[in-house]
Amino acid sequence: MKRVPDFPVPDHIALMIHDLRQSGLSANEIAERCHLSRTTLWRLAQGEARDPAYDSVRKVEQLHGKIVK
């Protein structure tokens, strides 16, 4: 079952990307590890992706779960 966050998905992703950046990863490293383009990652981080692909969200969530404890 797909998990739905308690707040809007763009905010949820932006917060996870912020956490990853705070952990020391660069935007390029995050994009590479998530197999996303830098442009897609930037749009997610800025909240500009209003309806992001589920797969993109999942990739960021998985990396966040591995890196941010």
C-alpha positions as CSV (number, residue, x, y, z in Angstrom):
1,M,0.0,0.0,0.0
2,K,1.3,3.5,-0.8
3,R,2.0,5.6,2.2
4,V,0.5,9.1,2.2
5,P,2.4,11.7,4.3
6,D,0.5,13.9,6.7
7,F,1.5,17.0,4.7
8,P,1.7,17.8,1.0
9,V,4.1,15.6,-1.0
10,P,6.2,18.4,-2.4
11,D,6.9,19.7,1.1
12,H,7.6,16.1,2.3
13,I,10.2,15.6,-0.5
14,A,11.8,19.0,0.0
15,L,12.3,18.3,3.7
16,M,13.9,15.0,3.0
17,I,16.2,16.5,0.4
18,H,17.1,19.3,2.9
19,D,17.9,16.6,5.5
20,L,20.1,14.8,3.0
21,R,22.0,18.0,2.2
22,Q,22.4,18.7,5.9
23,S,23.9,15.2,6.3
24,G,26.7,16.3,3.9
25,L,25.5,15.0,0.5
26,S,25.7,17.4,-2.4
27,A,22.7,17.8,-4.7
28,N,24.7,16.0,-7.4
29,E,25.4,13.0,-5.0
30,I,21.7,12.8,-4.1
31,A,20.6,12.9,-7.7
32,E,23.1,10.2,-8.6
33,R,22.2,7.9,-5.7
34,C,18.5,8.3,-6.5
35,H,19.0,7.9,-10.2
36,L,17.3,11.2,-10.9
37,S,18.4,14.0,-13.1
38,R,19.8,17.1,-11.3
39,T,16.9,19.1,-12.8
40,T,14.3,16.7,-11.4
41,L,16.0,16.8,-8.0
42,W,16.2,20.6,-8.0
43,R,12.4,20.8,-8.9
44,L,11.6,18.4,-6.1
45,A,13.8,20.4,-3.6
46,Q,12.2,23.7,-4.6
47,G,8.7,22.3,-4.3
48,E,8.1,23.0,-8.0
49,A,7.1,19.4,-8.8
50,R,3.4,19.6,-7.7
51,D,2.6,16.0,-8.8
52,P,5.9,14.1,-8.7
53,A,6.2,10.6,-10.0
54,Y,5.7,8.0,-7.2
55,D,9.0,6.3,-8.2
56,S,10.9,9.6,-7.7
57,V,9.4,10.1,-4.3
58,R,10.2,6.5,-3.3
59,K,13.8,6.8,-4.4
60,V,14.3,9.9,-2.2
61,E,12.5,8.3,0.7
62,Q,14.7,5.2,0.5
63,L,17.9,7.2,0.4
64,H,16.7,9.3,3.3
65,G,16.0,6.2,5.3
66,K,19.5,4.9,4.7
67,I,21.4,8.2,5.4
68,V,19.3,10.2,7.9
69,K,18.8,8.3,11.2
